Amino acid sequence: MPEINNKRLEKQWARDERVARLHAAHPDLAALDKAQKELVAKLVREAIKDPDLVPGLDQRYQNILTEKEALLAKYGISPDVYQPDWDCPICQDRGMTKDGHPCRCRQKDLRARRYREAGLPDNARDMRFETFDVSLYTPETDAADKVNRLKTFVSKLAQGVPMGNVVLRADIGRGKTHLALATAQAALDRGLSVIYVRADQLMENLRNELYDDASSGRVMHRVKSCDLLVIDDLGRESVSEFVITQLTDLIEDRNASRRSWFINTNLKGQEIADRYGARLSDRIFEKATFFFLERKGSIRRLKGSSEVDMV
């Protein structure tokens, strides 16, 4: 973890510069600090050569500490001036606790990084399971059951239990993106790596990567290797041989490695087969659970007239 080591070094250098300024302003403190360091070195040597001398040296060390505390108090300086300004005092910015476990600050940093790398849109924060209004759907209990099944889907993934894949189908403006983002964020909250991407944007990224010699296949590697891939609005992209080949390769690879994916679309099953051909549609159908959101009229339009918080 070179970034952690560099961070610790920067904190220690800042401490050293701060102490150097302190010594320049207060030579008496500088003299005490020098005497303290010399005495520590002597204590180490004498503890090996002649342990009987240690109690006397230790008393001299305590006298220096007392004198230094008095000087610091006189100048109104906190003893913390000698300590690096750690972001996390628990692990002192090591990222690991003394028992060898990741510190909670490291876990927080990793969680923030996963969110940044997931590709969630700016409005994702409000798109969670808790804000999905099942009362807008027919029947309400059916929508509530779908939400609960998606929660279970994420929970099992976090436990390392393969849960297959999800195809969420609904007409335009019925809340597909809300549930896709809710699923993505629930997975991120459970510590999973997630990539969320619109189908057309994914194809554009892969096409750009094809002509970028420096990319080394990073985009395809990320969408193949993440714990959960969420493809929003399949069918929005322009269909070509390139698109079908890339999607087929991606779905085949994730199916073979038992890495789950979640696809949103307003296409019906036969429309998927007609649009992408048998090879890709078979890969989608063979390991996916299909969900359908039913509602008369667009929730997006309803949002414009009554401020319903849906996508």
Contacts in CASP RR format, 6 or more apart in sequence:
PFRMAT RR
TARGET T0000
AUTHOR 0000-0000-0000
METHOD contacts of the structure
MODEL  1
MPEINNKRLEKQWARDERVARLHAAHPDLAALDKAQKELVAKLVREAIKD
PDLVPGLDQRYQNILTEKEALLAKYGISPDVYQPDWDCPICQDRGMTKDG
HPCRCRQKDLRARRYREAGLPDNARDMRFETFDVSLYTPETDAADKVNRL
KTFVSKLAQGVPMGNVVLRADIGRGKTHLALATAQAALDRGLSVIYVRAD
QLMENLRNELYDDASSGRVMHRVKSCDLLVIDDLGRESVSEFVITQLTDL
IEDRNASRRSWFINTNLKGQEIADRYGARLSDRIFEKATFFFLERKGSIR
RLKGSSEVDMV
1 95 0 8 1.000
4 93 0 8 1.000
4 94 0 8 1.000
4 95 0 8 1.000
4 106 0 8 1.000
7 87 0 8 1.000
7 93 0 8 1.000
8 84 0 8 1.000
8 92 0 8 1.000
8 93 0 8 1.000
8 94 0 8 1.000
11 84 0 8 1.000
11 85 0 8 1.000
11 86 0 8 1.000
11 87 0 8 1.000
11 93 0 8 1.000
12 84 0 8 1.000
14 84 0 8 1.000
14 85 0 8 1.000
15 82 0 8 1.000
15 83 0 8 1.000
15 84 0 8 1.000
15 85 0 8 1.000
18 81 0 8 1.000
19 33 0 8 1.000
19 81 0 8 1.000
19 82 0 8 1.000
22 29 0 8 1.000
22 30 0 8 1.000
22 77 0 8 1.000
22 81 0 8 1.000
23 29 0 8 1.000
23 30 0 8 1.000
23 33 0 8 1.000
24 30 0 8 1.000
26 71 0 8 1.000
26 75 0 8 1.000
28 71 0 8 1.000
29 68 0 8 1.000
29 71 0 8 1.000
29 72 0 8 1.000
29 75 0 8 1.000
32 64 0 8 1.000
32 67 0 8 1.000
32 68 0 8 1.000
32 71 0 8 1.000
33 68 0 8 1.000
35 64 0 8 1.000
36 61 0 8 1.000
36 64 0 8 1.000
36 65 0 8 1.000
36 68 0 8 1.000
39 57 0 8 1.000
39 60 0 8 1.000
39 61 0 8 1.000
39 64 0 8 1.000
40 61 0 8 1.000
42 57 0 8 1.000
43 54 0 8 1.000
43 57 0 8 1.000
43 58 0 8 1.000
43 61 0 8 1.000
46 53 0 8 1.000
46 54 0 8 1.000
46 57 0 8 1.000
47 54 0 8 1.000
69 79 0 8 1.000
72 78 0 8 1.000
72 79 0 8 1.000
72 81 0 8 1.000
84 92 0 8 1.000
84 93 0 8 1.000
86 92 0 8 1.000
86 93 0 8 1.000
87 93 0 8 1.000
87 105 0 8 1.000
88 95 0 8 1.000
88 103 0 8 1.000
88 105 0 8 1.000
90 97 0 8 1.000
90 103 0 8 1.000
90 104 0 8 1.000
90 105 0 8 1.000
91 97 0 8 1.000
91 103 0 8 1.000
91 105 0 8 1.000
91 106 0 8 1.000
93 105 0 8 1.000
94 103 0 8 1.000
95 102 0 8 1.000
95 103 0 8 1.000
95 105 0 8 1.000
95 106 0 8 1.000
96 102 0 8 1.000
96 103 0 8 1.000
96 106 0 8 1.000
97 103 0 8 1.000
102 110 0 8 1.000
111 188 0 8 1.000
111 191 0 8 1.000
114 188 0 8 1.000
114 191 0 8 1.000
114 192 0 8 1.000
114 193 0 8 1.000
114 194 0 8 1.000
115 188 0 8 1.000
117 193 0 8 1.000
117 195 0 8 1.000
117 222 0 8 1.000
118 184 0 8 1.000
118 188 0 8 1.000
118 193 0 8 1.000
118 194 0 8 1.000
118 195 0 8 1.000
118 196 0 8 1.000
119 195 0 8 1.000
119 196 0 8 1.000
119 197 0 8 1.000
120 181 0 8 1.000
120 184 0 8 1.000
120 185 0 8 1.000
120 196 0 8 1.000
121 181 0 8 1.000
123 311 0 8 1.000
124 181 0 8 1.000
124 184 0 8 1.000
124 185 0 8 1.000
124 196 0 8 1.000
126 309 0 8 1.000
127 177 0 8 1.000
127 178 0 8 1.000
127 181 0 8 1.000
127 182 0 8 1.000
127 185 0 8 1.000
127 311 0 8 1.000
128 181 0 8 1.000
128 182 0 8 1.000
128 185 0 8 1.000
128 186 0 8 1.000
129 147 0 8 1.000
129 150 0 8 1.000
129 151 0 8 1.000
129 179 0 8 1.000
129 182 0 8 1.000
129 186 0 8 1.000
131 178 0 8 1.000
131 182 0 8 1.000
131 309 0 8 1.000
132 147 0 8 1.000
132 175 0 8 1.000
132 178 0 8 1.000
132 179 0 8 1.000
132 182 0 8 1.000
132 310 0 8 1.000
133 308 0 8 1.000
133 309 0 8 1.000
133 310 0 8 1.000
134 140 0 8 1.000
134 143 0 8 1.000
134 144 0 8 1.000
134 147 0 8 1.000
136 143 0 8 1.000
136 295 0 8 1.000
136 299 0 8 1.000
136 302 0 8 1.000
136 308 0 8 1.000
136 310 0 8 1.000
137 143 0 8 1.000
137 293 0 8 1.000
137 294 0 8 1.000
137 295 0 8 1.000
138 294 0 8 1.000
138 295 0 8 1.000
138 296 0 8 1.000
142 294 0 8 1.000
143 293 0 8 1.000
146 179 0 8 1.000
146 291 0 8 1.000
146 293 0 8 1.000
147 179 0 8 1.000
147 182 0 8 1.000
149 289 0 8 1.000
149 291 0 8 1.000
150 166 0 8 1.000
150 179 0 8 1.000
150 182 0 8 1.000
150 183 0 8 1.000
150 186 0 8 1.000
150 291 0 8 1.000
151 186 0 8 1.000
153 163 0 8 1.000
153 166 0 8 1.000
153 183 0 8 1.000
153 260 0 8 1.000
154 183 0 8 1.000
154 186 0 8 1.000
154 187 0 8 1.000
154 190 0 8 1.000
154 192 0 8 1.000
154 228 0 8 1.000
155 190 0 8 1.000
156 163 0 8 1.000
157 163 0 8 1.000
157 187 0 8 1.000
157 190 0 8 1.000
157 192 0 8 1.000
157 227 0 8 1.000
157 228 0 8 1.000
157 260 0 8 1.000
158 187 0 8 1.000
158 190 0 8 1.000
158 191 0 8 1.000
158 192 0 8 1.000
162 258 0 8 1.000
162 260 0 8 1.000
163 260 0 8 1.000
164 258 0 8 1.000
164 260 0 8 1.000
164 287 0 8 1.000
164 288 0 8 1.000
164 289 0 8 1.000
165 254 0 8 1.000
165 255 0 8 1.000
165 260 0 8 1.000
165 261 0 8 1.000
165 262 0 8 1.000
165 263 0 8 1.000
165 284 0 8 1.000
165 287 0 8 1.000
165 288 0 8 1.000
165 289 0 8 1.000
166 183 0 8 1.000
166 260 0 8 1.000
166 261 0 8 1.000
166 262 0 8 1.000
166 263 0 8 1.000
166 288 0 8 1.000
166 289 0 8 1.000
166 291 0 8 1.000
167 263 0 8 1.000
167 265 0 8 1.000
167 284 0 8 1.000
167 288 0 8 1.000
167 289 0 8 1.000
167 290 0 8 1.000
167 291 0 8 1.000
168 176 0 8 1.000
168 179 0 8 1.000
168 180 0 8 1.000
168 262 0 8 1.000
168 263 0 8 1.000
168 264 0 8 1.000
168 265 0 8 1.000
168 291 0 8 1.000
168 292 0 8 1.000
168 293 0 8 1.000
169 176 0 8 1.000
169 264 0 8 1.000
169 265 0 8 1.000
169 266 0 8 1.000
169 267 0 8 1.000
169 268 0 8 1.000
169 269 0 8 1.000
169 290 0 8 1.000
169 291 0 8 1.000
169 292 0 8 1.000
169 293 0 8 1.000
170 176 0 8 1.000
170 266 0 8 1.000
170 292 0 8 1.000
170 293 0 8 1.000
170 294 0 8 1.000
170 295 0 8 1.000
171 266 0 8 1.000
171 297 0 8 1.000
171 298 0 8 1.000
172 266 0 8 1.000
172 298 0 8 1.000
172 300 0 8 1.000
173 298 0 8 1.000
173 299 0 8 1.000
173 300 0 8 1.000
173 301 0 8 1.000
173 311 0 8 1.000
174 293 0 8 1.000
174 294 0 8 1.000
174 295 0 8 1.000
174 297 0 8 1.000
174 298 0 8 1.000
174 299 0 8 1.000
175 293 0 8 1.000
175 299 0 8 1.000
175 300 0 8 1.000
175 310 0 8 1.000
175 311 0 8 1.000
176 232 0 8 1.000
176 233 0 8 1.000
176 264 0 8 1.000
176 265 0 8 1.000
176 266 0 8 1.000
176 293 0 8 1.000
176 311 0 8 1.000
177 232 0 8 1.000
177 233 0 8 1.000
177 264 0 8 1.000
177 311 0 8 1.000
178 310 0 8 1.000
178 311 0 8 1.000
179 264 0 8 1.000
179 293 0 8 1.000
180 196 0 8 1.000
180 230 0 8 1.000
180 232 0 8 1.000
180 262 0 8 1.000
180 264 0 8 1.000
181 196 0 8 1.000
181 230 0 8 1.000
181 311 0 8 1.000
183 228 0 8 1.000
183 230 0 8 1.000
183 262 0 8 1.000
184 194 0 8 1.000
184 196 0 8 1.000
184 228 0 8 1.000
184 230 0 8 1.000
184 262 0 8 1.000
187 194 0 8 1.000
187 227 0 8 1.000
187 228 0 8 1.000
188 194 0 8 1.000
192 227 0 8 1.000
192 228 0 8 1.000
193 225 0 8 1.000
193 226 0 8 1.000
193 227 0 8 1.000
193 228 0 8 1.000
194 226 0 8 1.000
194 227 0 8 1.000
194 228 0 8 1.000
194 229 0 8 1.000
194 230 0 8 1.000
195 222 0 8 1.000
195 223 0 8 1.000
195 226 0 8 1.000
195 228 0 8 1.000
195 229 0 8 1.000
195 230 0 8 1.000
196 230 0 8 1.000
196 232 0 8 1.000
197 205 0 8 1.000
197 223 0 8 1.000
197 229 0 8 1.000
197 230 0 8 1.000
197 231 0 8 1.000
197 232 0 8 1.000
198 231 0 8 1.000
198 232 0 8 1.000
198 233 0 8 1.000
198 236 0 8 1.000
199 231 0 8 1.000
199 232 0 8 1.000
199 233 0 8 1.000
199 234 0 8 1.000
199 235 0 8 1.000
199 236 0 8 1.000
199 237 0 8 1.000
200 233 0 8 1.000
200 236 0 8 1.000
200 237 0 8 1.000
200 238 0 8 1.000
202 223 0 8 1.000
202 231 0 8 1.000
202 237 0 8 1.000
203 237 0 8 1.000
203 238 0 8 1.000
203 242 0 8 1.000
203 243 0 8 1.000
203 246 0 8 1.000
205 219 0 8 1.000
206 219 0 8 1.000
206 220 0 8 1.000
206 246 0 8 1.000
207 242 0 8 1.000
208 215 0 8 1.000
209 215 0 8 1.000
209 217 0 8 1.000
209 218 0 8 1.000
209 219 0 8 1.000
209 220 0 8 1.000
210 242 0 8 1.000
220 246 0 8 1.000
220 249 0 8 1.000
220 250 0 8 1.000
223 229 0 8 1.000
223 250 0 8 1.000
224 250 0 8 1.000
224 253 0 8 1.000
224 254 0 8 1.000
224 257 0 8 1.000
224 259 0 8 1.000
225 259 0 8 1.000
226 259 0 8 1.000
227 259 0 8 1.000
227 260 0 8 1.000
228 259 0 8 1.000
228 260 0 8 1.000
228 261 0 8 1.000
228 262 0 8 1.000
229 250 0 8 1.000
229 254 0 8 1.000
229 259 0 8 1.000
229 260 0 8 1.000
229 261 0 8 1.000
229 262 0 8 1.000
230 261 0 8 1.000
230 262 0 8 1.000
230 263 0 8 1.000
230 264 0 8 1.000
231 261 0 8 1.000
231 262 0 8 1.000
231 263 0 8 1.000
231 264 0 8 1.000
232 264 0 8 1.000
233 264 0 8 1.000
233 265 0 8 1.000
233 266 0 8 1.000
234 263 0 8 1.000
234 264 0 8 1.000
234 265 0 8 1.000
234 267 0 8 1.000
234 272 0 8 1.000
235 265 0 8 1.000
235 266 0 8 1.000
235 267 0 8 1.000
235 275 0 8 1.000
237 243 0 8 1.000
239 275 0 8 1.000
239 276 0 8 1.000
244 276 0 8 1.000
244 277 0 8 1.000
244 279 0 8 1.000
244 280 0 8 1.000
247 276 0 8 1.000
247 280 0 8 1.000
248 276 0 8 1.000
248 279 0 8 1.000
248 280 0 8 1.000
248 283 0 8 1.000
251 261 0 8 1.000
251 280 0 8 1.000
251 283 0 8 1.000
251 284 0 8 1.000
252 283 0 8 1.000
254 260 0 8 1.000
254 261 0 8 1.000
255 283 0 8 1.000
255 286 0 8 1.000
255 287 0 8 1.000
263 284 0 8 1.000
263 288 0 8 1.000
265 272 0 8 1.000
267 275 0 8 1.000
269 281 0 8 1.000
269 285 0 8 1.000
272 281 0 8 1.000
272 284 0 8 1.000
273 281 0 8 1.000
276 284 0 8 1.000
299 308 0 8 1.000
299 310 0 8 1.000
299 311 0 8 1.000
300 310 0 8 1.000
300 311 0 8 1.000
302 308 0 8 1.000
302 310 0 8 1.000
303 309 0 8 1.000
303 310 0 8 1.000
END
